[in-house]
Structures are given as C-alpha cells and as structure tokens.
Amino acid sequence: MPAYDVVVLAANTAGSREKLVGLLRNCATKLWSRGAVITEVRSWGIRDLAYRIRQRGVNHYRAHYLTLDLFCSPASLSELESTLRTSPLVLRWMPLRKRDAGRVSPE
C-alpha cells in the first residue's frame, strides 16, 4: 500500500471541533475496515486563510488545518475523498502521495 498525506481544511464555526472529531472517527473507521493504516493525525490549529472561501452561502476567513498520514490502497483513498467531499464541515482537502516512503504489505 502506498503512503499518502491528506491535508484537510475544515470550517471554523461554533461547535465545529466536536463535529470534526466525529468526522475523523468516521473516516478512520472506514479506512481501518478497508485495511488502511493511519500513522499520524496532526492538527496545525486554526489559521487565517490566504483568501476567502465561500461555501454553502457562508464566507470563511479562518479554517482548522489537519494532516493525516496514512498507508492505504487507492480504492480506500477514493472512499475517504468521497466522505470528505460530502461533509459540510470540510472546505478543502488534498491527498498527496509520498514517493520516498516505504510500502506496507497487505498482511
């Protein structure tokens, strides 16, 4: 399984921290059920955005930045992307494949 970094920008609204924890648990459960390995979840905290993101009629000027380090199959990654795409909490996400990282055998 190849290694990926997934960068996620989540909305910074009232009560969004609890919703974000629930979203991460949901994503982790789906990934684990498909055999993926999550090595680290890093929070960069709440930061100002470089530009305004308008989503669902709301302007966002600040966001919660997260990075997920994981080993998963491309099919598992596409399922994670569909979960992030349908979540109203997620503003942007970007999966990045690590070229220099080792591979994990499916065992």
TORVEXKOL-87685 format. One record per residue: residue in three letters; x, y, z of N, C-alpha, C in turn. Coordinates in steps of 0.02 Angstrom, whole numbers, padded with zeros to 5 digits, always signed. Atoms other than C-alpha are relative to their C-alpha. Layout:
ALAXYZXYZXYZ...
END
This chain:
MET+00042-00059+00000+00000+00000+00000+00045+00062+00000PRO-00040-00060+00001+00070+00170-00044-00018+00047+00059ALA+00009-00048-00054+00089+00311+00083-00028+00065-00027TYR+00032-00063+00020-00015+00470+00074+00001+00048+00059ASP+00016-00054-00045-00027+00637+00162-00065+00030-00025VAL+00063-00032+00020-00203+00707+00161-00007+00063+00042VAL+00007-00065-00033-00217+00892+00202-00074+00020-00003VAL+00071-00017-00005-00390+00947+00261-00008+00069+00030LEU+00019-00064-00029-00457+01122+00289-00074-00005+00020ALA+00068+00007-00026-00612+01118+00399-00026+00068+00024ALA+00031-00063-00020-00733+01259+00438+00010+00013+00074ASN-00009-00021-00069-00704+01356+00597-00064+00035+00022THR+00063-00028-00022-00881+01381+00661-00014-00024+00071ALA+00018+00020-00069-00966+01363+00830-00017-00074+00001GLY+00012+00071-00007-00963+01181+00883+00033-00043-00053SER-00031+00038+00054-00856+01129+00735+00053-00048+00026ARG-00053+00045-00025-00721+01050+00844-00028-00070+00015GLU+00030+00064-00015-00838+00913+00907-00021-00037-00064LYS+00019+00030+00063-00904+00884+00731+00061-00026-00037LEU-00061+00021+00033-00726+00874+00666+00028-00064+00029VAL-00021+00062-00033-00680+00741+00794-00044-00059-00024GLY+00046+00051+00024-00834+00642+00741+00015-00019-00073LEU-00017+00013+00070-00787+00659+00557+00064-00041-00005LEU-00063+00038+00001-00610+00598+00591-00010-00072+00023ARG+00015+00069-00023-00676+00448+00688-00035-00040-00054ASN+00036+00033+00055-00794+00406+00546+00048-00019-00056CYS-00048+00013+00053-00655+00420+00417+00049-00056+00021ALA-00047+00050-00024-00535+00317+00524-00032-00070+00001THR+00035+00064-00001-00665+00179+00548-00007-00029-00070LYS+00007+00023+00069-00698+00170+00361+00067-00024-00028LEU-00066+00019+00025-00511+00165+00322+00023-00065+00031TRP-00022+00060-00034-00473+00033+00453-00038-00062-00024SER+00039+00058+00025-00614-00078+00389+00024-00023-00069ARG-00026+00018+00066-00530-00074+00218+00074-00018+00002GLY-00069+00021-00007-00358-00119+00288+00052+00055-00001ALA-00047-00056+00001-00280+00054+00290+00032+00008+00069VAL-00036-00013-00063-00154+00108+00423+00010+00076+00005ILE-00009-00072-00013-00162+00285+00494+00058+00006+00048THR-00060-00005-00042+00010+00328+00562-00001+00062+00044GLU+00000-00061-00040-00022+00506+00622-00056+00046-00023VAL+00048-00054+00013-00155+00641+00633+00028+00062+00034ARG-00028-00062-00027-00081+00815+00654-00048+00057-00010SER+00040-00061+00004-00178+00972+00692+00047+00059-00001TRP-00041-00061+00004-00098+01134+00636-00035+00058+00035GLY+00038-00052-00035-00230+01232+00731-00043+00040-00048ILE+00043-00044+00039-00343+01370+00670+00043+00056-00028ARG-00042-00050+00034-00261+01485+00543-00042+00041-00047ASP+00032-00042+00050-00310+01627+00431+00010-00030-00070LEU-00005+00024+00069-00346+01577+00252+00034+00053-00043ALA-00032-00047+00045-00246+01656+00112-00052+00040-00040TYR+00055-00033+00035-00410+01700+00026-00066-00026+00028ARG+00066+00019-00025-00595+01692+00067-00025-00061-00038ILE+00033+00058+00031-00682+01526+00035-00074+00006+00015ARG+00072-00004-00008-00868+01540+00005-00029-00069-00015GLN+00029+00066+00008-00959+01377+00032-00068-00002+00034ARG+00069+00005-00025-01145+01346+00055-00026+00067+00026GLY+00025-00066-00017-01179+01532+00062+00034+00034+00059VAL-00035-00028-00057-01055+01566+00203+00072+00016-00020ASN-00069-00019+00012-00890+01660+00190+00044-00026+00057HIS-00047+00026-00050-00744+01575+00280+00066+00036-00008TYR-00064-00035+00000-00589+01676+00326+00052-00036+00042ARG-00044+00040-00042-00514+01554+00452-00021-00073-00006ALA+00016+00072+00005-00503+01364+00450+00046-00039+00046HIS-00039+00047-00040-00441+01218+00553+00039-00043-00049TYR-00043+00039+00044-00293+01136+00465+00018-00066+00032LEU-00017+00067-00024-00264+00948+00483+00041-00036-00053THR-00037+00044+00046-00143+00823+00407-00008-00072+00024LEU+00005+00071-00014-00175+00635+00400+00057-00035-00037ASP-00051+00042+00031-00026+00520+00367-00027-00070+00000LEU+00030+00067+00003-00086+00351+00306+00029-00041-00056PHE-00015+00049+00051-00048+00196+00208-00066-00032-00020CYS+00063+00029+00022-00196+00140+00103+00002-00015-00074SER+00006+00015+00071-00248+00071-00064-00034+00059-00035PRO+00034-00054+00036-00308+00190-00200-00076-00002+00007ALA+00072+00005-00009-00485+00123-00178-00021+00028+00068SER+00015-00028-00066-00481+00166+00008+00006+00076+00000LEU-00009-00072+00005-00416+00339-00034-00059+00033-00035SER+00058-00030+00034-00560+00370-00155-00061-00001+00045GLU+00055+00001-00047-00683+00318-00019+00008+00056+00051LEU-00013-00056-00046-00600+00442+00101-00017+00066-00034GLU+00015-00061+00036-00613+00577-00032-00075+00011-00006SER+00073-00009+00006-00799+00544-00056-00031+00019+00067THR+00024-00019-00066-00826+00556+00132+00015+00074+00013LEU-00019-00070-00010-00732+00722+00138-00040+00046-00046ARG+00038-00041+00048-00824+00786-00017-00071+00013+00024THR+00070-00008-00020-00996+00758+00058-00008+00032+00069SER+00005-00030-00066-00955+00829+00230-00008+00076-00005PRO+00008-00073+00002-01021+01007+00256+00054+00036+00041LEU-00052-00030-00042-00878+01037+00378+00065+00012-00038VAL-00063-00004+00036-00736+01013+00253-00004+00053-00055LEU-00003-00052+00051-00690+01165+00149+00042-00022-00060ARG-00046+00024+00052-00543+01092+00050+00038-00061+00027TRP-00043+00057-00018-00440+00931+00050+00046-00013-00059MET-00047+00018+00053-00289+00871-00047+00041-00061+00021PRO-00043+00058-00015-00214+00697-00047+00066+00006-00040LEU-00066-00003+00031-00027+00692-00084+00034-00067+00009ARG-00034+00065-00005+00063+00530-00124+00073+00012+00016LYS-00071-00004-00019+00232+00511-00039+00040-00047-00044ARG-00040+00042+00044+00361+00448-00161+00057-00034+00037ASP-00058+00026-00034+00504+00420-00039-00016-00048+00057ALA+00019+00044-00057+00406+00324+00094-00002-00073-00024GLY+00003+00071+00015+00414+00136+00102-00072-00023-00010ARG+00067+00028+00011+00268+00024+00063-00015-00049+00056VAL+00023+00047-00051+00167-00079+00186-00032-00058-00036SER+00031+00059+00032+00124-00256+00137-00071-00009+00028PRO+00069+00007-00023-00060-00301+00149-00010-00050+00055GLU+00006+00051-00052-00025-00432+00283-00015+00030+00067
END
